Amino acid sequence: MNVKTVFLNGNLEEDVYMTQPEYFVDPKNANKVCKLQRSIYGLKQASRSWNKRFDEEVKKMNFIQSEKEPCVYKRFSGSVVVFLILYVDCCP
């Protein structure tokens, strides 16, 4: 899973509209807005969208989310236990 692509192209669960970017205003439709079909960087819904998509993909790989710590996943394979710990640094 390409994490950067998932973050930038996460699915939105609600309708989000934005004004046309300055550098790309359609002269024929200058007063119209754009409806986003995917999450974009900087959108407040982007982090939630990314986390939900990440959770879905990890669970497809048979990881189980910890009930006590939602950022910890585990998977059992025979006598091997694999832990996946999600850490997100939200501050650049």
N, CA, C and O atoms as a Tinker XYZ file with bonds, in Angstrom:
   368  protein
     1  N      0.851000   -1.171000    0.000000    73     2
     2  CA     0.000000    0.000000    0.000000    64     1     3
     3  C      0.897000    1.235000    0.000000    63     2     4     5
     4  O      1.791000    1.352000    0.838000    81     3
     5  N      0.669000    2.140000   -0.918000    73     3     6
     6  CA     1.428000    3.383000   -0.982000    64     5     7
     7  C      0.759000    4.393000   -0.053000    63     6     8     9
     8  O     -0.294000    4.939000   -0.382000    81     7
     9  N      1.370000    4.640000    1.108000    73     7    10
    10  CA     0.752000    5.473000    2.131000    64     9    11
    11  C      0.540000    6.901000    1.655000    63    10    12    13
    12  O     -0.503000    7.490000    1.937000    81    11
    13  N      1.510000    7.474000    0.936000    73    11    14
    14  CA     1.342000    8.847000    0.452000    64    13    15
    15  C      0.151000    8.947000   -0.490000    63    14    16    17
    16  O     -0.636000    9.889000   -0.397000    81    15
    17  N      0.016000    7.999000   -1.380000    73    15    18
    18  CA    -1.095000    8.014000   -2.326000    64    17    19
    19  C     -2.420000    7.859000   -1.601000    63    18    20    21
    20  O     -3.395000    8.530000   -1.941000    81    19
    21  N     -2.466000    6.993000   -0.617000    73    19    22
    22  CA    -3.701000    6.809000    0.146000    64    21    23
    23  C     -4.078000    8.097000    0.852000    63    22    24    25
    24  O     -5.250000    8.473000    0.866000    81    23
    25  N     -3.103000    8.779000    1.440000    73    23    26
    26  CA    -3.400000   10.021000    2.154000    64    25    27
    27  C     -3.930000   11.080000    1.201000    63    26    28    29
    28  O     -4.900000   11.774000    1.508000    81    27
    29  N     -3.293000   11.201000    0.048000    73    27    30
    30  CA    -3.685000   12.246000   -0.892000    64    29    31
    31  C     -4.935000   11.905000   -1.678000    63    30    32    33
    32  O     -5.584000   12.802000   -2.216000    81    31
    33  N     -5.284000   10.653000   -1.758000    73    31    34
    34  CA    -6.430000   10.249000   -2.566000    64    33    35
    35  C     -7.468000    9.477000   -1.763000    63    34    36    37
    36  O     -8.153000    8.610000   -2.305000    81    35
    37  N     -7.585000    9.781000   -0.500000    73    35    38
    38  CA    -8.555000    9.087000    0.332000    64    37    39
    39  C     -9.979000    9.380000   -0.097000    63    38    40    41
    40  O    -10.266000   10.442000   -0.649000    81    39
    41  N    -10.865000    8.438000    0.159000    73    39    42
    42  CA   -12.270000    8.627000   -0.174000    64    41    43
    43  C    -12.935000    9.529000    0.855000    63    42    44    45
    44  O    -12.618000    9.468000    2.043000    81    43
    45  N    -13.853000   10.358000    0.396000    73    43    46
    46  CA   -14.598000   11.236000    1.288000    64    45    47
    47  C    -15.977000   10.639000    1.544000    63    46    48    49
    48  O    -16.594000   10.079000    0.638000    81    47
    49  N    -16.453000   10.758000    2.765000    73    47    50
    50  CA   -17.775000   10.245000    3.102000    64    49    51
    51  C    -18.838000   11.337000    3.056000    63    50    52    53
    52  O    -20.021000   11.056000    3.249000    81    51
    53  N    -18.440000   12.543000    2.810000    73    51    54
    54  CA   -19.385000   13.660000    2.771000    64    53    55
    55  C    -19.059000   14.532000    1.567000    63    54    56    57
    56  O    -17.972000   14.439000    0.996000    81    55
    57  N    -20.000000   15.371000    1.190000    73    55    58
    58  CA   -19.770000   16.286000    0.075000    64    57    59
    59  C    -18.918000   17.461000    0.543000    63    58    60    61
    60  O    -19.248000   18.121000    1.528000    81    59
    61  N    -17.821000   17.717000   -0.167000    73    59    62
    62  CA   -16.925000   18.831000    0.151000    64    61    63
    63  C    -16.746000   19.659000   -1.115000    63    62    64    65
    64  O    -16.431000   19.130000   -2.181000    81    63
    65  N    -16.953000   20.965000   -0.979000    73    63    66
    66  CA   -16.819000   21.879000   -2.109000    64    65    67
    67  C    -15.709000   22.876000   -1.821000    63    66    68    69
    68  O    -15.441000   23.204000   -0.666000    81    67
    69  N    -15.066000   23.356000   -2.878000    73    67    70
    70  CA   -14.019000   24.367000   -2.719000    64    69    71
    71  C    -14.088000   25.336000   -3.895000    63    70    72    73
    72  O    -14.606000   25.005000   -4.962000    81    71
    73  N    -13.560000   26.525000   -3.683000    73    71    74
    74  CA   -13.489000   27.479000   -4.787000    64    73    75
    75  C    -12.442000   26.999000   -5.781000    63    74    76    77
    76  O    -11.559000   26.213000   -5.437000    81    75
    77  N    -12.546000   27.472000   -6.997000    73    75    78
    78  CA   -11.573000   27.082000   -8.014000    64    77    79
    79  C    -10.205000   27.655000   -7.640000    63    78    80    81
    80  O    -10.117000   28.809000   -7.222000    81    79
    81  N     -9.142000   26.866000   -7.783000    73    79    82
    82  CA    -7.799000   27.378000   -7.482000    64    81    83
    83  C     -7.467000   28.572000   -8.381000    63    82    84    85
    84  O     -7.866000   28.607000   -9.545000    81    83
    85  N     -6.743000   29.540000   -7.842000    73    83    86
    86  CA    -6.389000   30.760000   -8.582000    64    85    87
    87  C     -5.773000   30.462000   -9.941000    63    86    88    89
    88  O     -6.088000   31.117000  -10.934000    81    87
    89  N     -4.912000   29.488000   -9.974000    73    87    90
    90  CA    -4.172000   29.182000  -11.193000    64    89    91
    91  C     -4.988000   28.360000  -12.198000    63    90    92    93
    92  O     -4.518000   28.085000  -13.302000    81    91
    93  N     -6.216000   27.967000  -11.812000    73    91    94
    94  CA    -7.025000   27.159000  -12.724000    64    93    95
    95  C     -8.492000   27.564000  -12.620000    63    94    96    97
    96  O     -9.328000   26.780000  -12.169000    81    95
    97  N     -8.796000   28.774000  -13.033000    73    95    98
    98  CA   -10.178000   29.239000  -13.047000    64    97    99
    99  C    -10.696000   29.105000  -14.470000    63    98   100   101
   100  O    -10.109000   29.631000  -15.416000    81    99
   101  N    -11.796000   28.397000  -14.603000    73    99   102
   102  CA   -12.428000   28.234000  -15.916000    64   101   103
   103  C    -13.179000   29.526000  -16.229000    63   102   104   105
   104  O    -14.167000   29.829000  -15.559000    81   103
   105  N    -12.739000   30.298000  -17.230000    73   103   106
   106  CA   -13.370000   31.582000  -17.541000    64   105   107
   107  C    -14.869000   31.469000  -17.829000    63   106   108   109
   108  O    -15.625000   32.399000  -17.546000    81   107
   109  N    -15.296000   30.352000  -18.382000    73   107   110
   110  CA   -16.719000   30.168000  -18.689000    64   109   111
   111  C    -17.547000   29.890000  -17.440000    63   110   112   113
   112  O    -18.759000   30.109000  -17.425000    81   111
   113  N    -16.884000   29.408000  -16.396000    73   111   114
   114  CA   -17.579000   29.042000  -15.153000    64   113   115
   115  C    -16.882000   29.647000  -13.940000    63   114   116   117
   116  O    -16.720000   28.977000  -12.920000    81   115
   117  N    -16.474000   30.896000  -14.042000    73   115   118
   118  CA   -15.676000   31.539000  -12.989000    64   117   119
   119  C    -16.398000   31.620000  -11.646000    63   118   120   121
   120  O    -15.743000   31.667000  -10.605000    81   119
   121  N    -17.712000   31.637000  -11.642000    73   119   122
   122  CA   -18.467000   31.769000  -10.390000    64   121   123
   123  C    -18.869000   30.425000   -9.788000    63   122   124   125
   124  O    -19.579000   30.384000   -8.783000    81   123
   125  N    -18.431000   29.352000  -10.381000    73   123   126
   126  CA   -18.792000   28.026000   -9.878000    64   125   127
   127  C    -17.712000   27.496000   -8.936000    63   126   128   129
   128  O    -16.577000   27.972000   -8.931000    81   127
   129  N    -18.099000   26.496000   -8.138000    73   127   130
   130  CA   -17.169000   25.856000   -7.208000    64   129   131
   131  C    -16.886000   24.434000   -7.681000    63   130   132   133
   132  O    -17.544000   23.925000   -8.588000    81   131
   133  N    -15.905000   23.806000   -7.057000    73   131   134
   134  CA   -15.530000   22.432000   -7.398000    64   133   135
   135  C    -16.009000   21.492000   -6.294000    63   134   136   137
   136  O    -15.888000   21.803000   -5.109000    81   135
   137  N    -16.547000   20.351000   -6.687000    73   135   138
   138  CA   -16.902000   19.314000   -5.724000    64   137   139
   139  C    -15.773000   18.292000   -5.720000    63   138   140   141
   140  O    -15.442000   17.710000   -6.753000    81   139
   141  N    -15.189000   18.081000   -4.550000    73   139   142
   142  CA   -14.075000   17.134000   -4.445000    64   141   143
   143  C    -14.590000   15.703000   -4.502000    63   142   144   145
   144  O    -15.598000   15.362000   -3.882000    81   143
   145  N    -13.888000   14.885000   -5.248000    73   143   146
   146  CA   -14.221000   13.466000   -5.313000    64   145   147
   147  C    -13.289000   12.645000   -4.437000    63   146   148   149
   148  O    -13.614000   11.517000   -4.067000    81   147
   149  N    -12.145000   13.200000   -4.106000    73   147   150
   150  CA   -11.155000   12.546000   -3.252000    64   149   151
   151  C    -10.614000   13.571000   -2.259000    63   150   152   153
   152  O    -10.713000   14.779000   -2.472000    81   151
   153  N    -10.050000   13.067000   -1.188000    73   151   154
   154  CA    -9.433000   13.931000   -0.194000    64   153   155
   155  C     -8.167000   14.564000   -0.767000    63   154   156   157
   156  O     -7.471000   13.953000   -1.577000    81   155
   157  N     -7.878000   15.775000   -0.346000    73   155   158
   158  CA    -6.646000   16.441000   -0.767000    64   157   159
   159  C     -5.866000   16.877000    0.461000    63   158   160   161
   160  O     -6.431000   17.055000    1.541000    81   159
   161  N     -4.554000   17.048000    0.283000    73   159   162
   162  CA    -3.676000   17.446000    1.382000    64   161   163
   163  C     -4.140000   18.776000    1.969000    63   162   164   165
   164  O     -4.438000   19.707000    1.222000    81   163
   165  N     -4.203000   18.874000    3.266000    73   163   166
   166  CA    -4.600000   20.099000    3.933000    64   165   167
   167  C     -6.074000   20.134000    4.297000    63   166   168   169
   168  O     -6.495000   20.986000    5.080000    81   167
   169  N     -6.853000   19.238000    3.752000    73   167   170
   170  CA    -8.276000   19.168000    4.058000    64   169   171
   171  C     -8.434000   18.544000    5.438000    63   170   172   173
   172  O     -7.793000   17.535000    5.735000    81   171
   173  N     -9.276000   19.126000    6.284000    73   171   174
   174  CA    -9.370000   18.607000    7.649000    64   173   175
   175  C     -9.893000   17.173000    7.692000    63   174   176   177
   176  O     -9.616000   16.448000    8.648000    81   175
   177  N    -10.638000   16.757000    6.681000    73   175   178
   178  CA   -11.135000   15.385000    6.630000    64   177   179
   179  C    -10.081000   14.400000    6.136000    63   178   180   181
   180  O    -10.292000   13.189000    6.214000    81   179
   181  N     -8.955000   14.888000    5.630000    73   179   182
   182  CA    -7.946000   14.021000    5.017000    64   181   183
   183  C     -7.380000   12.999000    6.005000    63   182   184   185
   184  O     -7.217000   11.832000    5.648000    81   183
   185  N     -7.083000   13.405000    7.214000    73   183   186
   186  CA    -6.493000   12.486000    8.196000    64   185   187
   187  C     -7.447000   11.359000    8.556000    63   186   188   189
   188  O     -7.046000   10.198000    8.635000    81   187
   189  N     -8.698000   11.700000    8.774000    73   187   190
   190  CA    -9.696000   10.673000    9.113000    64   189   191
   191  C     -9.897000    9.714000    7.947000    63   190   192   193
   192  O     -9.990000    8.501000    8.131000    81   191
   193  N     -9.962000   10.273000    6.761000    73   191   194
   194  CA   -10.130000    9.465000    5.555000    64   193   195
   195  C     -8.950000    8.506000    5.394000    63   194   196   197
   196  O     -9.138000    7.331000    5.078000    81   195
   197  N     -7.734000    9.012000    5.612000    73   195   198
   198  CA    -6.533000    8.189000    5.505000    64   197   199
   199  C     -6.562000    7.070000    6.536000    63   198   200   201
   200  O     -6.277000    5.916000    6.217000    81   199
   201  N     -6.910000    7.416000    7.785000    73   199   202
   202  CA    -6.906000    6.426000    8.855000    64   201   203
   203  C     -7.923000    5.323000    8.589000    63   202   204   205
   204  O     -7.643000    4.147000    8.817000    81   203
   205  N     -9.085000    5.697000    8.115000    73   203   206
   206  CA   -10.111000    4.695000    7.829000    64   205   207
   207  C     -9.640000    3.757000    6.718000    63   206   208   209
   208  O     -9.813000    2.542000    6.814000    81   207
   209  N     -9.056000    4.311000    5.681000    73   207   210
   210  CA    -8.572000    3.495000    4.560000    64   209   211
   211  C     -7.428000    2.583000    5.015000    63   210   212   213
   212  O     -7.375000    1.413000    4.637000    81   211
   213  N     -6.523000    3.120000    5.819000    73   211   214
   214  CA    -5.416000    2.320000    6.356000    64   213   215
   215  C     -5.959000    1.139000    7.153000    63   214   216   217
   216  O     -5.518000    0.003000    6.974000    81   215
   217  N     -6.917000    1.413000    8.033000    73   215   218
   218  CA    -7.520000    0.382000    8.873000    64   217   219
   219  C     -8.147000   -0.723000    8.015000    63   218   220   221
   220  O     -7.973000   -1.908000    8.300000    81   219
   221  N     -8.868000   -0.336000    6.978000    73   219   222
   222  CA    -9.497000   -1.320000    6.089000    64   221   223
   223  C     -8.455000   -2.204000    5.405000    63   222   224   225
   224  O     -8.622000   -3.421000    5.330000    81   223
   225  N     -7.388000   -1.592000    4.911000    73   223   226
   226  CA    -6.354000   -2.348000    4.193000    64   225   227
   227  C     -5.590000   -3.296000    5.118000    63   226   228   229
   228  O     -5.299000   -4.433000    4.746000    81   227
   229  N     -5.271000   -2.829000    6.313000    73   227   230
   230  CA    -4.529000   -3.662000    7.271000    64   229   231
   231  C     -5.376000   -4.860000    7.696000    63   230   232   233
   232  O     -4.862000   -5.969000    7.844000    81   231
   233  N     -6.660000   -4.634000    7.887000    73   231   234
   234  CA    -7.542000   -5.736000    8.281000    64   233   235
   235  C     -7.708000   -6.754000    7.154000    63   234   236   237
   236  O     -7.938000   -7.934000    7.420000    81   235
   237  N     -7.596000   -6.317000    5.904000    73   235   238
   238  CA    -7.626000   -7.260000    4.772000    64   237   239
   239  C     -6.424000   -8.203000    4.822000    63   238   240   241
   240  O     -6.477000   -9.311000    4.290000    81   239
   241  N     -5.337000   -7.757000    5.466000    73   239   242
   242  CA    -4.127000   -8.575000    5.600000    64   241   243
   243  C     -4.149000   -9.392000    6.893000    63   242   244   245
   244  O     -3.113000   -9.874000    7.350000    81   243
   245  N     -5.344000   -9.542000    7.476000    73   243   246
   246  CA    -5.582000  -10.364000    8.674000    64   245   247
   247  C     -4.971000   -9.806000    9.952000    63   246   248   249
   248  O     -4.694000  -10.565000   10.881000    81   247
   249  N     -4.757000   -8.507000   10.019000    73   247   250
   250  CA    -4.332000   -7.890000   11.269000    64   249   251
   251  C     -5.574000   -7.598000   12.102000    63   250   252   253
   252  O     -6.638000   -7.290000   11.565000    81   251
   253  N     -5.425000   -7.697000   13.404000    73   251   254
   254  CA    -6.521000   -7.431000   14.338000    64   253   255
   255  C     -6.159000   -6.185000   15.131000    63   254   256   257
   256  O     -5.062000   -6.091000   15.681000    81   255
   257  N     -7.074000   -5.238000   15.190000    73   255   258
   258  CA    -6.822000   -3.991000   15.908000    64   257   259
   259  C     -6.976000   -4.219000   17.408000    63   258   260   261
   260  O     -7.915000   -4.883000   17.847000    81   259
   261  N     -6.063000   -3.674000   18.183000    73   259   262
   262  CA    -6.123000   -3.781000   19.634000    64   261   263
   263  C     -7.332000   -3.008000   20.156000    63   262   264   265
   264  O     -7.600000   -1.889000   19.717000    81   263
   265  N     -8.054000   -3.607000   21.090000    73   263   266
   266  CA    -9.209000   -2.924000   21.683000    64   265   267
   267  C     -8.765000   -1.799000   22.610000    63   266   268   269
   268  O     -9.470000   -0.800000   22.757000    81   267
   269  N     -7.611000   -1.954000   23.231000    73   267   270
   270  CA    -7.138000   -0.954000   24.189000    64   269   271
   271  C     -6.339000    0.163000   23.543000    63   270   272   273
   272  O     -6.321000    1.287000   24.043000    81   271
   273  N     -5.681000   -0.140000   22.438000    73   271   274
   274  CA    -4.842000    0.861000   21.759000    64   273   275
   275  C     -5.103000    0.777000   20.259000    63   274   276   277
   276  O     -4.567000   -0.109000   19.592000    81   275
   277  N     -5.925000    1.691000   19.709000    73   275   278
   278  CA    -6.331000    1.593000   18.303000    64   277   279
   279  C     -5.205000    1.753000   17.284000    63   278   280   281
   280  O     -5.413000    1.479000   16.102000    81   279
   281  N     -4.031000    2.185000   17.705000    73   279   282
   282  CA    -2.897000    2.323000   16.776000    64   281   283
   283  C     -2.025000    1.071000   16.738000    63   282   284   285
   284  O     -0.989000    1.057000   16.073000    81   283
   285  N     -2.435000    0.027000   17.442000    73   283   286
   286  CA    -1.674000   -1.223000   17.478000    64   285   287
   287  C     -2.511000   -2.333000   16.842000    63   286   288   289
   288  O     -3.676000   -2.537000   17.182000    81   287
   289  N     -1.879000   -3.037000   15.914000    73   287   290
   290  CA    -2.511000   -4.170000   15.235000    64   289   291
   291  C     -1.628000   -5.390000   15.447000    63   290   292   293
   292  O     -0.411000   -5.267000   15.581000    81   291
   293  N     -2.245000   -6.570000   15.477000    73   291   294
   294  CA    -1.454000   -7.797000   15.606000    64   293   295
   295  C     -2.008000   -8.854000   14.648000    63   294   296   297
   296  O     -3.185000   -8.852000   14.289000    81   295
   297  N     -1.110000   -9.750000   14.254000    73   295   298
   298  CA    -1.486000  -10.847000   13.363000    64   297   299
   299  C     -0.749000  -12.096000   13.812000    63   298   300   301
   300  O      0.442000  -12.064000   14.121000    81   299
   301  N     -1.489000  -13.193000   13.840000    73   299   302
   302  CA    -0.916000  -14.472000   14.232000    64   301   303
   303  C     -0.729000  -15.333000   12.991000    63   302   304   305
   304  O     -1.623000  -15.439000   12.151000    81   303
   305  N      0.437000  -15.942000   12.889000    73   303   306
   306  CA     0.728000  -16.849000   11.779000    64   305   307
   307  C      1.495000  -18.033000   12.356000    63   306   308   309
   308  O      2.716000  -17.987000   12.504000    81   307
   309  N      0.766000  -19.084000   12.677000    73   307   310
   310  CA     1.392000  -20.230000   13.339000    64   309   311
   311  C      1.882000  -19.821000   14.714000    63   310   312   313
   312  O      1.102000  -19.350000   15.541000    81   311
   313  N      3.176000  -20.000000   14.962000    73   311   314
   314  CA     3.740000  -19.620000   16.259000    64   313   315
   315  C      4.315000  -18.202000   16.244000    63   314   316   317
   316  O      4.916000  -17.762000   17.223000    81   315
   317  N      4.127000  -17.493000   15.130000    73   315   318
   318  CA     4.679000  -16.143000   14.987000    64   317   319
   319  C      3.576000  -15.106000   15.216000    63   318   320   321
   320  O      2.466000  -15.229000   14.699000    81   319
   321  N      3.912000  -14.090000   15.998000    73   319   322
   322  CA     2.997000  -12.964000   16.210000    64   321   323
   323  C      3.660000  -11.722000   15.625000    63   322   324   325
   324  O      4.809000  -11.411000   15.938000    81   323
   325  N      2.930000  -11.027000   14.783000    73   323   326
   326  CA     3.447000   -9.808000   14.161000    64   325   327
   327  C      2.669000   -8.625000   14.722000    63   326   328   329
   328  O      1.438000   -8.619000   14.714000    81   327
   329  N      3.398000   -7.623000   15.208000    73   327   330
   330  CA     2.765000   -6.401000   15.688000    64   329   331
   331  C      3.020000   -5.282000   14.693000    63   330   332   333
   332  O      4.138000   -5.120000   14.204000    81   331
   333  N      2.002000   -4.527000   14.400000    73   331   334
   334  CA     2.121000   -3.354000   13.542000    64   333   335
   335  C      1.687000   -2.166000   14.398000    63   334   336   337
   336  O      0.551000   -2.108000   14.868000    81   335
   337  N      2.595000   -1.232000   14.591000    73   335   338
   338  CA     2.306000   -0.070000   15.430000    64   337   339
   339  C      2.316000    1.161000   14.545000    63   338   340   341
   340  O      3.315000    1.465000   13.893000    81   339
   341  N      1.209000    1.859000   14.529000    73   339   342
   342  CA     1.045000    3.031000   13.682000    64   341   343
   343  C      1.415000    4.287000   14.462000    63   342   344   345
   344  O      0.851000    4.564000   15.521000    81   343
   345  N      2.361000    5.035000   13.931000    73   343   346
   346  CA     2.747000    6.314000   14.518000    64   345   347
   347  C      2.660000    7.374000   13.434000    63   346   348   349
   348  O      3.260000    7.229000   12.370000    81   347
   349  N      1.922000    8.430000   13.699000    73   347   350
   350  CA     1.779000    9.519000   12.738000    64   349   351
   351  C      2.290000   10.793000   13.381000    63   350   352   353
   352  O      1.789000   11.224000   14.420000    81   351
   353  N      3.287000   11.390000   12.758000    73   351   354
   354  CA     3.819000   12.667000   13.226000    64   353   355
   355  C      3.068000   13.764000   12.492000    63   354   356   357
   356  O      3.329000   14.025000   11.317000    81   355
   357  N      2.148000   14.399000   13.176000    73   355   358
   358  CA     1.293000   15.391000   12.518000    64   357   359
   359  C      1.957000   16.764000   12.419000    63   358   360   361
   360  O      1.411000   17.672000   11.792000    81   359
   361  N      3.098000   16.915000   13.015000    73   359   362
   362  CA     3.769000   18.222000   12.993000    64   361   363
   363  C      5.014000   18.149000   12.106000    63   362   364   365
   364  O      5.917000   17.353000   12.362000    81   363
   365  N      5.057000   18.989000   11.056000    73   363   366
   366  CA     6.229000   18.941000   10.159000    64   365   367
   367  C      7.507000   19.402000   10.816000    63   366   368
   368  O      8.561000   19.411000   10.179000    81   367
